[in-house]
Each structure stands twice: as structure tokens, then as C-alpha cells.
Amino acid sequence: MKREANVKAPVLLGGENRSGTTLQSIILDAHPDLVVAPEIDFLEPLDLGPHILEAARLLSANDPRVLGPGTETEDPFWFDGAHFVKQCQRSGVPNDDLIELVEAAMAERKSDLSRFVDRCYLIEKIGAYRLKKYGGLFWGQKLQRKIARIDDFARIWPEARFIHIVRDGRDLFASHLKSVPKWGYKTPSEMARSWVEIVSRPVTVAPQGRYLEVRYEDLVTSPAEVIKRMTDFIGVEWSDQVLAHHEVSHVLFENPWEHPAAEAAAKAISTSPVGRYQRDLSERQIAEFEAVAGPQLKRLGYTLSDESR
């Protein structure tokens, strides 16, 4: 018997920025039963109702206030709204369809979609839209750092599955310095405090049986094994397509809006980013990071610098 799609059981992915969430989402999106979108920052705009509707219309009209390189805008006031709309385009939701979804959600919720529960309602509608458009059993979404609020999302979606990808925070800091210097962390201690928050809270508050933690390093060195863990956890059968994600069409690649990880995620899995901190960071930077994050690094199986000598 053919299984029916379940819009109430999303696959929600998260992790600190530059942890491999884009690669993870693209791999899972390659599975025929899964429709997994890039991140959509849906808690930042003033509301997901009138504000988003206006941002979408301005974008359709090529209004200079909402234009800029990538998802940036000329007018800072419109950044969050236009950013949301462009992220929806990355996910395969064009402006006209997004406007219809927002208007329907506003009418159904009788609100401007400013409350957390109403914002999640729209995200579910977008997920259902993508399931209908692309086919599949489950829709997925990247939460990024919002995985720290896993308990809040678990109450909204009692059937959701959460997969948290963690990466050596020292490699993350090296990646932030080189790849995203405009918005990345600037000091080791700042990065370490943020990383500790993201890797430590979800595992303590996640609902039992609905949370899976995987390491980026394991994903790129033993992809079949780690992907099998994820697909078993989600409840879908194995598909060899997940091992050839770079050969499968993904909507993110069609309209990336300068997504910082899209180019790398479009390539075959590589282990070259693993351990990059040993090349890119100074001993002082490494020591400063480990002074804050040492216990969590050890919990996750990473070796501290004084242990590797």
C-alpha cells in the first residue's frame, strides 16, 4: 500500500552556521520521499503577514529598496522581509504563490502572523505546498541555530523529527573567518560561547525518540553509514540517490541568491574541510576556543590540542 504524505511530521534540521546543514539538507532532499528546503528565517521579520506581502510585492516590482547583492537590501528596514521572500524562492516558492499562501494563512489564523505559533503555521503551509509540487512523504526545513529552541518546535509539531548536525567548533571558527567574514564570528571566545550553546541545549531538552545527533566529520568520512542512520530515523527506505546528491536537481542550485554554501553542496562529498583549524588557526586562537568549549568538544569526541601532543 502506498504511503500518504504527512504534513504534520516535518524533518527539522539544525546546527550552528557552517556546520554542514546545507550539505545535510541537499543529501536528504535527494531522497525521493523527502522534500527538504534550505533555511527560511521566519522568526526575524516584523510579521509574516502584511510585512511579507509588501516585501514580496516590492520584490516583484524590482523596487530598489528590497534589492541588493544576494539577499541583502538597499533599505535596512526591508532586509528581514525581503530576505524571507528570497529564501522562499530558494525553496521553490515563487512570489505569486507565496503571496497566496500568506493571504490564506492570515485568513485561516485571523492574524498578521506575528505570533510564534502562527509563523509555524505558515511554514507548515509552505511545506505542504512543496510536498504537493515536488512529491514525497515528508517535508523538511533547516532551522539552523534555532535548533536550540527544539522544545518549542516540538510542541508545535508533536510528530516532527529533529536531526542536529554538529561540527568541530574550531573548524567552524576557521570557516567563519575565511568564508563569511561579513557576518561570521570575529573572536574564538565569541564563537566558542555560541557553539557551546547550540551543541549543549538541544540534547538536554529534546523529546525522547525524536532527536538524532550526527557529526559532520562522520557524515563526510562515512556517508552511507550516517545517511542510513538519518533515513532510518526519519522512517523512509534507503535510496542510492542520497549518495549522489550532486547529480540530482535541487531548487537551491536553480535560484541560490548567493547562498554561501550552495556551491560547495553542489559538489561530491569532500573530507578536506575536516581539521582545517590546524592549518588556519593560530595556537593562541585554538587555546582561546578550547578554554571555553573544552568540555563540549570532549563530549562530542573531539581531541583537545593538549591531548594530541
N, C-alpha and C positions, 0 to 999 in steps of 0.2 A: 504494500500500500504506500502510495506517495505521501510523504510528509508535507504538512502545510506550513507556510511561513508563520513565524511567531514574532509579531512586532513588540510584544511585551517582554521579550528576553534578549535584550541587546548584549553585544560583546563590547565591553568598555575597556579600552587600553589606556595605560598611563605610565608616566615616568618623568624624571627631570628632563628638561630640554637638552637635546643632543645625546640622549640615551639609546637611540636606535628605535624610537617609536614609529618613525616613518617607514623604516625597513620592515619592522614587525607588521605594520598595518598593510603594507603592499603585499607581503607574503601571504597574509591571511585573505586579503582581497582577491588573490589569485585562485582561491578555492571556489569551486562552482556553487557551493551552498552558502557562501559568505559574501556580504557586500559591506566592505569596511572603508569608511571615509577618513580623510585626514582630519586634523584638528579643526574645530569650529569654536571660537572663543565666544560663548554665548552668555557669560555672566558679566562681561565688561560693559556692553552698551547700556545707555540710559534705560532702554526697554527694548523688547524685541517686537514691539507693535508699531506705533506711529513713527518712532525714530528710524527703525529699519525700513519701513515703507518709503520714507522720504529719501533715505540714503540710496535705496535701490533705484528710485526714480531719477535721482540726481546722476547716478552712475549710468543709467540707460541714456540719459541726455548728454553724457560726456561733460558734465559740469566740472569746471576746473577745481572746484572746492574739494571734490572727492577723488581727484586723480593725482597720481604721483608714481614714483618707481615702486614696483611691487604692490604691496597692499598699503603703502603709505598714502597720505592725502596732503593736499596743499593747505587746507584748513584743519588745524588740530581738532576742532570741535567734532568734525565728522569722521575722525580716524576710526573709533571703535565700531561705528555703524557701517562704514564702507568696508572696513576690514572684515566684518562678519559677512557682508554680501559677497565679497571676493572669495572668502573661504568657502561659502556655499557653492560658488561657481567651480572652485577646485573640486568640490564633491559631486559635481554633475547636476547642480540645481541652477538653471538659468534664472535671470531676474524676473521674468514674467511669471514663471512657476513659483518662485519664492514669494512674490507678492500675493499670489493666490493662497499659498499655504499660510502666510502670516495673517491675511484677512480672515481666513477660515478659522484659524486658531483664536484670534481675537473675538470672533463672534461666538465660538463654542465655549470659551472660557469667560466671556463677558469682561474682559480686562485688557490692559495695554501690554500685557506680558512682561511686567517688570518683576513679579514675584518669582522666586526660585522654582516653585512647582509649575508655574505657567511657562517659564523658559524651557524647562524639561519637556513640557507637553509639546511645544513647537519642535524641539529636537527629535522627539519621537515621530511626529508627523513627517519630518524630513526623512527620517529613517525608513518609515513606511513607504514614502514616495520613492526612495531609492531602491527598495526591495521590489516594488512594482515595476520600476523602469529597467532594472538590470537582472532581476530574478535572483532567487536564493531563499534560504530558510531563516537566516538571522542577519540583521543589520548591525554594523559596528561603528564605533566612534572613538577617536582619540581624545582622552581627557587631559593629556599632558600632566602638568603639575597638580591639576585638580583631583588626581587620584588620592591626594591627601584627604579629600572630603568623601572618601568611599562610603562612609556610613550614611551620609546624606543621600547620595545617589542610590544606595541600596534600599533606602526607604521608598524612594520614588519608583524604582524598578525592582520589585522583590524577586523577579526571575533572572535578573541580569547576572552575567559572568564578568569578573574583573581579572584582567591579566596585567600585571605590573612588571615592566622590564626595567631592570637595574643595571647600571654600568659603573665600573670603577670611577669614583668621583675625581680622581686625579687625571684620568684620561678626559673626563668631561671638562675639567677646567682648561686643559690644553686645547680642547676643541673650541671652547668659548673664546679663548684668546685669539685663535687663528681664524676660525670660520665665521663667527658672529660678533666681531669686536664692537659693533654699534650698540648692541643690546645685551651682550653677554656679561657674565660676572667679571669684575676687574681685579679682585684680590683673592688669594687662596682661602682666606678665612671666611670671606663672604660666600664664596662658592660652597665651602665645606658646611657652613651652617644651613644653607638652603638644601643641600644634598642630604644631610642627616635628617632634616625634617621630612623630606619626601620619601626616603627609604625606610624610616623608622615607624611612622604613624600608621600607614595602611595595614601592615601586617598585624597590628595590635587591635584594630577596630573592625576589620573586615568580617563579614558574616561567614560562619563556618561552611566550608564546602563550595564557596562561590568566589574564592580568591586564589589566584595562582601567581607565584613569583618566579620569573625566569631571569637569567643573567645574559646580557648582551654577548659577553665573551663566549658563553656556551652556545648561543644561537649561531654565531658565525663560525665556530670551530666544529660543532656537531649539529648542523642544521636539521637533518632528518629526525634525530632523536628529540630535539627541543620542539620542533614543529609538531611532531606526533603527540607530545605532551599537551600542547595547546589545542590541537584538534580533538583529542580525546576529552579534554576538559570541557570544551565547548559542546561536544556531543555530535560531531559530524564525522563521517567516514574519511579515511585517508584519500588524498588525491595527489598524484605526482606533479600536478600543476604548481603546487606550492614550492617545489624545488626549482622551478623555472619562472619565478615571478618576473624576471627581467625580460622574458619572452612573451608575456601576457599583456594585453592592453589594459591600462589603468587611466581613469579620468584625470587623475592628478597630473599625469605627464602631458595631457592634452591642453590643460589650462593651468599651469603651475603658479602664475602670479609671483614669480621669483621665489618660490618656496626654497628655503636654504638647504633642504635635504633631498629634494626631488631628483637632482642629477645623480647623486650617489646611489639612491634607492633604485634607480633605473638600471643599474649595473648588477652583474653577478656578485654574490656574497664574497666579501674580502675580509681577511684577518689582519690586514695591515694597520687598522686603527687601534688594535689591541696593544696596550703597553706603550702608547705614544708618549705618555708623560715622561718616560725615562729618557726620551730624546728631546722633548720640547720644554720641560720644566727644569728650573734650577734646583739644587739640593735644598736651598732655603725655601723655595715655594712648596716643594714636596713636604718638608718638615712642618711648615705652617699649616698645610692642609691636614696632615696626619694628626697634628696636635688637637684639632677639633674633631675629626671624623674617625680617628683610630679604632674605637670600639665597633662602629658600624662596618668599617672596612673588614675587620676580622670576622664579624658575624656573617658577612656575605662571602667569606672565603678568599679575600684578597690579602696578599702578603705585604706587611709594612716594610719600609726601607731598612729598618734596623734588623729585621728578621732575615733579609736576603743577603746579608753580607757574610 
